[in-house]
Amino acid sequence: MNFIHSADFHLYSGNRLEDFTASLWQIANEAVESKCSFIVNPGDIFHKGTPDNQAKTVFSKWVAFLKNHNIKIFSVVGTHDYTRESSSLSPYKSLELDNLVVYDSLGIYKEVVNNQAITFLVIPHLWKYTDESTLKEIQDKIKEFSQIKDDSKKIILGHFTLEGSQVSDSFTILKGQSDFILNLGIFENSGANYILLGHIHKPQVLTCGKSIAHYSGSIEHVTWGEIKNELGFWLVNNWGIPEFIPLKTRPKQILLPEELSSILTKNKEELKGKLIQVLINSTNSNIFAEIKKKVTDAGAIIEVAPLKMEKKKEIISKEELEKLVNDSGYTWKEYAQEKINSVSIEYDKQLLTSQFEELLSKGKE
C-alpha cells in the first residue's frame, strides 16, 4: 500500500492561491500515478479559521477528484484551521464524506483502507503552550497507543513543534520557546511505524533513539522568509521509507532596485514567470507603480516592499497593530517573524532574531 504525507496547504485567496493550487494538483496527480490509497495531512489546510469561498472551492474540487480515484484523506486540525468555536474543517467533518476524515481532538482512531487496518494517534494543535497537564495527557495517550498489539499499521499524526526542528536555516526551535512544543523522545517507545507532522514549513527528518519524525513542510512559500526552504511532500511505497518528492513551483527572487534595473536592461526574459520582491528605500506609491509596471511587462509577478519607513517616526496604537496582524492572516509570532525575515541587512536580522528569541524564552508574545 502506498500513501502521501503532505501538510500546511495554507489555502487563502489573499496569498497567491493560484500557486498553492498548482502544488495541490501536483500532489493529487502523484497520488493517482503512484496508486496511493490515501493522503495524510497533519494540519493547516486553510490559512484562516474562517476560509474564503475561493479557498474552499479549491479544496473541495481536490477532495472530489481524489474521491473519484478512491483515495482517502486523513486530516488533522492545525494552528490556522482552529478557532475557539470550531475549525475551518468542521463543515467538512459534519458532511461525513466517504473519503475525507477530519480529526479535531487528541485521540486514538482506528481506520481501514483497502482491507488494511491503520491505527492513528492524533495530536492536533489545540494548545498554545505545552504545560504539565497537557504533556501528561499526551503521554498517557502515547502509552495507550503503544499497548495496542494487533496487525494494524501505526501512524502518529500531529500538528506541533518538535524541539530541534528548523523553521529556516538560521532559526532552530529550542526548549522553552513560546509554542506547542514536544520532545521527540516521548515517542521512542510508542511502537509507531511513522511519525508524520505538520506546522513547521521546512521539510526535515528528526531522529531520537528509535523515533523518526518527518515534517513535509508547506506546499508553497507562505512568506518571503521561507524562500530558501525546499518544497515537496513524502511518498511512501509499500510501507517503506518515505521518499521526498520535490514540487515544481514558481521561482522567487528578492532584488534591490539597481539589481532589477540591470536585469531589465540586459535580459528581462530572466524575470518571466518569477515572483519578484523589490526592496526600495521609499514609501512613494508612484515609485511602487512604476516598478510594478516594468516587472509586470517583463512577465513576472511583483511585490514591492519598503526597506524602511521615512525618517519621521510613526507610532501606531495597539488597536491599529492588532488590525495589521489580523488582516495579515498570521499569528502574532508569525507576524513578528515575517517582519524580521524581511530585513535586508543580515546583521540587523540576526540582532532582531536574537532579541525575538530572548522574548520568546521569557514566555512573551
Protein Blocks (a to p, Z undefined) as FASTA:
>chain_A
ZZdddehklpafklokllmmmmmmmmmmmmmmnopabdcdeejkbfbfbdcfklmmmmmm
mmmmmmmnopacdddddfklpcfklcfklmmmmnopaklccdfbdcdddddeehiacddd
ddddfbfbdcfklmmmmmmmmmmmmmpccfbdcddddddddehiafblklccdehiacdd
ddfklmmmnopabdcdehiacdcdddehjbccddebjabdfbfklmmpccdddddeehia
cddddddddddddddfklmmmmmmmommlmgopacdddddbfbfklmmmmmmmmmmnopa
cddddfbdcfbdcdddfklmmmmmmmnopafklmmmmmmmmpmblklmmmmmmmmmmmmm
nopZZ
